[in-house]
Amino acid sequence: MATALTVTAAGSLSAQQTEEAAMARWVDDHRSEAVELLEQITNINSYTLNPPGVREVADVLAPEFEALGFDVRWIDGSAFDRAGHLFAERRGSGTRMLLIGHLDTVFPEADPFDSFRRVDETTVAGPGVGDMKGGLVIILQTLQALDEQGLLEDTNITVAMIGDEERTGSPSELARRDLIDAARWADVALGFEGLETANSAAIARRGGTGWTLTAKGIRGHSSRIFDDEIGFGAVFEAARILNAFREEFAGEEFLTFSPGLLLGGSEVERDPVTSSGSASGLSNVVAETVVATGDLRTISGAQGQRVIDRMTEIASDNLPGTSATLEFRGVPSGMPPKPGSERLFKMYDETSRDLGFGPIDLISPMRLGGADISTAAPHVDGALAAIGGMGSGWHSSAETADLEKIAIRTKLAASLILRLSQREWDQGR
């Protein structure tokens, strides 16, 4: 297929180049609308555990997709203890594309970082403005730019805006069922989470899951620790397990694991909703309970299952007088690189060069966390991640987004989707 910027012998622009230039002009002409929408949805608190807020963001976006001719549906999330998901679909011909974003953020309702503001001419700040409400604006304006040129007709697109990306609901099989079904339909998946770096994209991204370790010991006077009746206590058992994890897995390619919260003592209380807790005990009393929580990130489901099996074995080989349980929220489904994804990246890089934005760098999966595209990737022939907005300080009170980069990424996405829509994706080529 000819590139967009091919010039005919007479020096005129190709039809595709003309279409892409028109879409780029449309994006420039509608930047103010993009900023207005970004401000509107950023000012809606859509913390994962605030279902009304998540639904409110979906309610803002749903009519926009309907106006573009998409069949829109809200998938209720009560069965997996979350708000739900927004899906929008068009059916036609050409490459079957799945566009993925998420509605939720990490900022609770009471967080003081609670509103949109301008930092300077091209930078805005706000809760979720980068991760990933800027990406939601990119998805919508990409499709609007295509529609304005009559280029959405007969396209094959599913948009999946997930309501619990930051804290997956349980059971995860239900929480991700509709996304997996959409991926099984699609040829390619495009993930519109962004990056805190410029001109990059990814064809490999790790999946993540959470784990909870509970170690139990026999409470008793510290003078009797290690004897046959009292044993080693919960603290030493938890320390043994965590250190064994480190010895076994530290340095394995594409694998990270990290304890993020540790509570231990005679009495322990943990609130899984707020990821907080309390512990009490005396220095001369052997601790009865230790609770540790953390995450696990792997490049594939196979790696994830192997590591989970081995971690479970380690946790079961207990010190005298102790026991331990290790629970996982699910098996992380990573996004390993594969030929279809490499082809998709080459198309994206070529598109960027053709539009004058320069080459796209391929970012290492070790620089990326988990994302919903990791769930979709095993079921599609090609997957391209991290093509959303750019900014800094994500998941913190310093979170920003770059408005100029939002416009650039919108133009790139529109041209990539146009090129994909004008061909049948050749699976396995």
Buried (B, 14 or more C-beta within 10 A) or exposed (E): EEBBBEEEEEEEBBEBBEBBBBBBEBBEEBBEEBBEBBBBBBEBBBBBBBBEBBBBBBEBBBEBBEEBEBEBBBBBBEBBBBBBBBBBBBEEEBBBBBBBBBBBBBBBEEEEEBEBEEEEEEBBBBBBBBBBBBBBBBBBBBBBBBBBBEBBEEBBBBBBBBBBBBBBBBBBEBBBBBBBBBBEBBBBBBBBBBBBEEBBBBBBBBBBBBBBBBBBBBBBEEEEBEEEEBBBBBBBBBBBBBEBBEEBBEEEEBBBBEBEBBBBBBEBEBEEEEEEBEBEBEEEBBBBBBBBBBBBBBBBBEBBEBBBEBBBEBBEEBBBBBBBEBEBBBBBBBBBBBEBBBBBBEBBBBBBBBBEBEEBBBBEBEBBBBBBBBBBBBBBBBBBBBBBBBBBBBBEEEBBBBBEBBBBBBBBBBBBBBBBBBEEBEEEE
